Amino acid sequence: MTKRVHPNSPVLESPKPMLSTAGDRCSPPPPSPPETAPVTLTVWRKSLLFNCNGFTVFDSKGNLIFRVDEYAKSGNKGQIVLMDAVGSPLLTIRRKKLSLGEHWQIYDGEAPSSANPLFSVRKHVKFIQSKSLAHVIPCGSPPATATGEGFEIEGSYARRCCLVYDEKRRVVAEIRRKEAAGGVAFGLDVFRLVVQPGFDVAVAMAIVILLEEMFGTKSSPI
């Protein structure tokens, strides 16, 4: 079934460049400071639409960042389109047909069927002794990441305890249980997604969606 992410956050107007004093030439705005802190998102495994399954994702300030809705009557099975806050497609996630085991591919934007994937994601084969849940491999040339070596996902999605490692075994993203607040404990449907600086937040959310497809309520829990 098709899941589309189309947040309803207000559209922000792009800042207008300042005019220089010399003629009509525009001066570019100053560069943004580099990211130095992890991005922490709250993921709610529930759609805001009636009679739909999906995700609703907020940032640390409570702003809606991503929204995933599963439409029961959709004809596009095995495809997910991730959109940004203004409705522009960021990533297309497709399940690869006629492949051994679960094999998914992540594409840039709302990609046509002929597009080349950015990432290839394979579910871990159970008969191989490993802590891995899935492996994410960059595709194409140049590689879709700076390192080009891929990422390993380990842990238990059923317990909302997963780590995403790069090729140097550095944690680039983490799925964890949300801490209780005010005496109220959160269940498995509400959890954290923590993304380290330098790792694409949209790709991290795509990994969450794929873990739900592979190990969620419709699959055997791990």
N, C-alpha and C positions, 0 to 999 in steps of 0.2 A: 504494500500500500504506500501511497505517497505521503510523505511528511514535508510540509513546507514551513519555513521559518519566516515570519513576516511580523516583526515587532511593531507595536503601535506607539513607539516613543515619538515625541514631537520632532519635526524636522528642524534642524538647526541651520540657520543661514550662514553660509561661509563668510568669514571675515573679509572685508574689502581691503585690498592693499592700499598703503598710504602713498600719496603722491609726493614725489620729491620736489624740491624747490627749483630744480633745473628742468624746465620744459614739462612735457607730459609723461616723462618716464616714470614708471612705478617702481618703488622700492619693495623688495620682498619682505615679508614679515620675519622677525627673528626666529631662528630654529628652536624647536621645542627641546626641553631638557631631556636627556636620555632616561629611560625607565630604570629605576634602581630598586623598586619594591615589587614583590609578587602581586598579581591581580587575583583577588578572591571573589568568586561568584557564588551565589546561592542558587542551586538547581532544585527546582520543584518538579517532580515527575507527575505533572498534571497539566492538561490543556485548559486554557481559559475559555474554550468554546464548549458549548453543550454537546454531549454525546460524541466527544472526541477524546482520543488518547494523545499524549505527547509530553512536552516539557515547557516550563516557563522559567526563565533564567534572569536573575537580577544581579546588579553590581553591588558594591559595598554601601552605596548611597541609596539603594532601593529603586534604582532606575531599571526599567525593563531593557534587557540587552538582546536576548534571543527568545523566540517562541516557536515551539514545534507542535504541530497539530496533525493528527492522523485522521484522514477522512475515510470513512468506511466505504464509500461508493466510488473512490478514486480508481481509475484504471491503470495508473502507473505503478505497478508493483515493483518492489525492490529498488526504489529511488527516493532520495531525500534531497531537498534543495534548502540550503542554509542561506538566509538573507540577513542583511544588516538592518540598522535601525530605520533607514529610509526606504526599505523595501528592495534594495538592489541585491541580486544574488551574489553570494560570496563563494560558496562551494556547492558542488553537486556530488552526492554520494550514491554510487550504484553498486548493486551486487553483481558480480561477474557470473555470467551464465556458463554452464557446462564446464565447471572447474572442480577439481578434487578438493573437498572440504569447503568451508566458508571462505570466500575470497571477495573482498570489496575493493572498490577503487574510488579515490577522491579526485574530483576535477575542479578546475578554476571556473568560477562563475556558474551560470546556467548553461552548462556545456552541451553541445550537440553530441549525438552518438558517435561521431567520427573524431571527437577531441582526444587528445593525449592526456592521460591521468597525471596528477601531481604526486599522488601517493598510492601505493598498493598495500592493502591490509589483509593479513591472513590470520585466521583463528588458529590457536594452538591445537595440534593433534593430540588427543588424549593419551594414546598409547606411547607417546614419547615422554620420558621422565623429565619434567621441566617445571619451573615456577611460572613460566610465561603463560599469559592469557592470549596474547596476540602480538604480531610483529608488524611494524609500520615501516615500509621501505619507500624512499623517494624514487621517483621515476623521471625519465627524460634526461636531457643534457642541455644546459648545465643542471645539476641536481637541484631539487626543490628546497633543500636546506643548505646551510653553510657547510656542514660537515659531509652530507651526502651518504652517511652510513646507516641511517635508519634509527628506529626507536623500538624499545622493548617494553611491553606492558605486563606488569606482574601484580599479584595480589588476589583479592576476592571482590568482584563486583557485587555479588549478592550481599556482602557485608559492608559495601561502600568503603573499601579500603584498597586502593590501587595506586601504584606508582608508575610513571612513565619515565624511562631512562633513555639517555642518549648513548652513543657508542662508547663514551668514556665513563659510563655508569654514573652520570650526574642526573639528578632528578630534575626534569623540566616541567612536570605537571603532576598533580596529585588529586585523587578523589578521596574524601574523608567524610566521616559522619559529622553532622552539624551539632555543635555544642548546645546543650540545654540552656534556655534563657528564662529567668523568672520562675524557675521551678517547673517549666514546661519542657518535656523531653520530645525531641523530634524523631519520627520513625524513619524508615528507609526511603520514603518518598521525598524527603528533603535532605539535601546533603551539600557539601562544599566542593567546588572545583577551584584549586589553587594553581595558578600558572606563573612560572618563573619568567623573569625578564628575558627577552630574546626569543621566546617560543610563542607562536601565533595562537591567540586565544580562540580564533575560529576553528583552527585545526584541533585544539584541545577539546572544544565542544563537539566536533565531529567524532573524536575518539569516544566521548561519552555516549553519543548516539549509537555508535557501532557496538560498544560494549553492551548496551541495552538490547540491541538486535541479537547479539551472540549469546548473552548470558542473562537476559532479563526474564520476566515472568513467562514469556513464550518459549523459553529455552530451559535447559537443565541448569540450575543455579551453580555457580562456582564462586 
